[in-house]
Structures are given as structure tokens and as C-alpha cells.
Amino acid sequence: MSAFSRSRVATVGRGGVILVLGGLAHQATLRALEYRLRDYPFGHGLEYELSGGRTLLSSYHCSATTHRPDA
């Protein structure tokens, strides 16, 4: 995750939602927040309550479905 992205995630306050698209973004966000990845496995449609009253919403990245030749 870039320094800019880390700074944006850090500004999300109480009641805020962090929406991540794809497993890589999910992992990068958790690392930036210093959470253990194994405690927050990635899955489409999963929702996690984080410290500070924030919520993490995980979704597949749209390219995962639009770039599949059999989709």
C-alpha cells in the first residue's frame, strides 16, 4: 500500500467504512492498520468491525469477473 493510501486509511474515523476491492487490497489495508491477516480472512461480502468504530468491507475486484473468458 502506498504512503498516500496509508494516510487515507488512517483518516477514517468512528462510524467510517473502508471498502476494499480484491484480496490484495484487503491484505494491504490490514497490514497498514497493523492487523494480523489470519484474524481477518478475505472473502467476498465479508464485514469486519475494526478498532475505533470502523468497518472493513471486502469484495471481489470487478476485474476478477470481467476479464474471465468463460464469464
C-alpha positions as CSV (number, residue, x, y, z in Angstrom):
1,M,0.0,0.0,0.0
2,S,1.3,3.4,-0.9
3,A,2.1,6.1,1.7
4,F,-0.9,8.1,0.3
5,S,-3.3,5.1,0.7
6,R,-2.0,4.5,4.2
7,S,-2.6,8.1,5.1
8,R,-6.2,7.9,3.7
9,V,-7.0,4.8,5.7
10,A,-5.7,6.4,8.8
11,T,-8.2,9.3,8.4
12,V,-11.2,7.0,8.6
13,G,-12.9,7.8,11.8
14,R,-15.6,6.3,14.1
15,G,-18.5,5.0,12.0
16,G,-16.4,5.1,8.9
17,V,-16.3,2.3,6.3
18,I,-13.3,1.1,4.4
19,L,-14.3,-0.7,1.2
20,V,-11.6,-2.9,-0.3
21,L,-11.8,-4.4,-3.8
22,G,-9.9,-7.7,-4.0
23,G,-7.7,-9.8,-1.8
24,L,-4.5,-7.8,-2.4
25,A,-6.3,-4.6,-1.2
26,H,-7.7,-6.4,1.7
27,Q,-4.3,-7.6,2.9
28,A,-2.6,-4.3,2.2
29,T,-5.2,-2.4,4.3
30,L,-4.9,-4.8,7.2
31,R,-1.1,-4.5,7.1
32,A,-1.4,-0.7,7.0
33,L,-3.6,-0.9,10.1
34,E,-1.2,-3.4,11.7
35,Y,-3.8,-6.2,12.0
36,R,-2.9,-9.9,11.7
37,L,-4.1,-11.2,8.3
38,R,-5.0,-14.6,9.7
39,D,-7.6,-13.0,12.0
40,Y,-9.4,-11.3,9.1
41,P,-9.5,-13.7,6.1
42,F,-10.6,-12.3,2.8
43,G,-13.9,-13.2,1.3
44,H,-16.5,-11.6,-0.9
45,G,-19.1,-9.7,1.1
46,L,-17.3,-10.1,4.4
47,E,-17.6,-7.3,7.0
48,Y,-15.3,-6.8,9.9
49,E,-15.6,-4.4,12.8
50,L,-12.3,-2.7,13.4
51,S,-11.0,-0.6,16.3
52,G,-12.2,2.9,16.6
53,G,-15.7,2.1,15.4
54,R,-14.6,1.5,11.8
55,T,-15.9,-1.2,9.5
56,L,-13.9,-3.1,6.8
57,L,-16.0,-4.4,3.8
58,S,-14.3,-6.8,1.4
59,S,-15.4,-7.5,-2.1
60,Y,-14.0,-9.2,-5.1
61,H,-12.3,-6.8,-7.5
62,C,-14.5,-6.2,-10.5
63,S,-11.8,-7.3,-12.9
64,A,-11.9,-10.8,-11.5
65,T,-15.3,-11.3,-13.2
66,T,-14.9,-9.0,-16.3
67,H,-11.6,-10.5,-17.5
68,R,-12.6,-14.1,-17.3
69,P,-13.1,-15.6,-20.8
70,D,-15.7,-18.0,-19.5
71,A,-17.7,-15.4,-17.6
